[in-house]
Amino acid sequence: MSHKITGPSNHYQRKLIRDLWKTKRKIWRKVSKKLSGARQQRIEANLYRINNKTKKNEVIVVPGKVLGIGELTHELTISCLDCSQSARKKIEASGSKLLSIEELLEQNPTGKNIKIFY
């Protein structure tokens, strides 16, 4: 018998996926589906892409990792699964907020005015 492992093996990520799904909100279920897929399918967003596709004071969710290539020229609230050290420094230097997906879920359980960044 062989077992095929599906989804993440990380306990934190499995709990996060379940919590997002239980909200029964469309936006959180989309994030949950994206996180429960294969690791190779996760989003890796560079700061220059985030800067080009967002406006000032928006709230975005990146169901993956934020990388530090580029600069942010306006303030945002970014929620992500993981973030590189250089991206973290640049985000804080621009005056933006960096949250975990779990923290954003607690702050905004309805998911209003949040964009998923693909």
C-alpha positions as CSV (number, residue, x, y, z in Angstrom):
1,M,0.0,0.0,0.0
2,S,1.2,3.4,-0.8
3,H,-0.2,6.6,0.7
4,K,-0.5,9.7,-1.4
5,I,-0.1,12.8,0.9
6,T,-2.4,15.6,-0.2
7,G,-2.3,19.1,1.2
8,P,0.3,20.6,3.5
9,S,1.9,18.5,6.2
10,N,2.5,21.6,8.4
11,H,0.1,21.5,11.3
12,Y,-0.3,25.3,11.4
13,Q,-1.2,25.5,7.7
14,R,-3.7,22.6,8.0
15,K,-5.4,24.4,10.9
16,L,-5.4,27.7,9.0
17,I,-7.0,26.0,6.0
18,R,-9.7,24.5,8.1
19,D,-10.4,27.8,9.9
20,L,-10.7,29.7,6.6
21,W,-13.1,27.1,5.2
22,K,-15.3,27.1,8.3
23,T,-16.1,30.8,7.9
24,K,-18.3,30.0,4.9
25,R,-17.3,33.3,3.2
26,K,-16.5,33.2,-0.5
27,I,-13.2,35.1,-0.2
28,W,-11.8,33.0,2.7
29,R,-12.8,29.8,0.9
30,K,-10.9,30.8,-2.2
31,V,-7.8,31.5,0.0
32,S,-8.3,28.1,1.7
33,K,-8.4,26.3,-1.7
34,K,-5.3,28.1,-2.9
35,L,-3.4,27.2,0.3
36,S,-4.5,23.5,0.3
37,G,-3.1,22.9,-3.2
38,A,0.4,21.8,-4.1
39,R,3.3,23.9,-2.8
40,Q,4.4,24.6,-6.4
41,Q,1.0,26.2,-7.1
42,R,1.4,28.8,-4.4
43,I,1.8,32.4,-5.2
44,E,5.2,34.1,-5.0
45,A,4.6,37.8,-5.3
46,N,7.3,40.4,-5.7
47,L,6.9,43.9,-4.2
48,Y,7.1,45.6,-7.6
49,R,4.1,43.5,-8.8
50,I,2.2,44.3,-5.6
51,N,3.1,48.0,-6.0
52,N,1.9,48.1,-9.7
53,K,-1.4,46.3,-9.1
54,T,-2.6,48.0,-5.9
55,K,-3.7,51.4,-4.8
56,K,-3.1,53.3,-1.6
57,N,-4.7,51.9,1.6
58,E,-5.9,48.6,0.1
59,V,-5.9,45.4,2.0
60,I,-4.6,42.3,0.1
61,V,-4.1,38.7,0.9
62,V,-1.2,36.8,-0.8
63,P,-1.9,33.0,-0.4
64,G,1.9,32.3,-0.6
65,K,5.1,34.2,-0.1
66,V,6.0,37.8,-0.6
67,L,9.5,38.4,-2.0
68,G,11.6,41.6,-1.7
69,I,12.3,42.4,-5.3
70,G,11.2,46.0,-6.0
71,E,9.8,48.8,-3.8
72,L,6.5,49.9,-2.3
73,T,5.6,53.5,-3.0
74,H,2.3,53.6,-1.1
75,E,0.8,52.3,2.1
76,L,-0.9,48.9,2.1
77,T,-2.0,46.2,4.5
78,I,-0.5,42.9,3.3
79,S,-1.5,39.6,4.7
80,C,0.5,36.5,3.6
81,L,1.5,33.0,4.5
82,D,5.2,33.8,4.5
83,C,7.5,36.8,3.8
84,S,11.2,37.2,3.1
85,Q,13.3,39.3,5.4
86,S,14.1,41.9,2.7
87,A,10.4,42.2,1.9
88,R,9.5,42.6,5.5
89,K,12.1,45.5,5.9
90,K,10.8,47.2,2.7
91,I,7.2,46.9,3.7
92,E,7.8,48.4,7.2
93,A,9.9,51.2,5.6
94,S,7.1,52.2,3.3
95,G,4.7,52.5,6.3
96,S,2.6,49.5,5.3
97,K,1.3,46.8,7.7
98,L,2.3,43.2,7.4
99,L,-0.1,40.6,9.0
100,S,-0.5,36.9,9.0
101,I,-3.6,35.5,7.3
102,E,-4.8,34.4,10.7
103,E,-4.6,37.9,12.1
104,L,-6.5,39.4,9.1
105,L,-9.2,36.7,9.5
106,E,-9.6,37.7,13.2
107,Q,-9.8,41.5,12.3
108,N,-12.1,41.0,9.3
109,P,-14.1,37.7,9.5
110,T,-16.5,38.9,6.8
111,G,-13.8,39.6,4.2
112,K,-15.1,43.0,3.2
113,N,-12.8,45.2,1.1
114,I,-10.1,42.6,0.9
115,K,-8.5,41.6,-2.4
116,I,-6.8,38.2,-3.1
117,F,-3.5,38.8,-4.9
118,Y,-2.8,36.2,-7.6
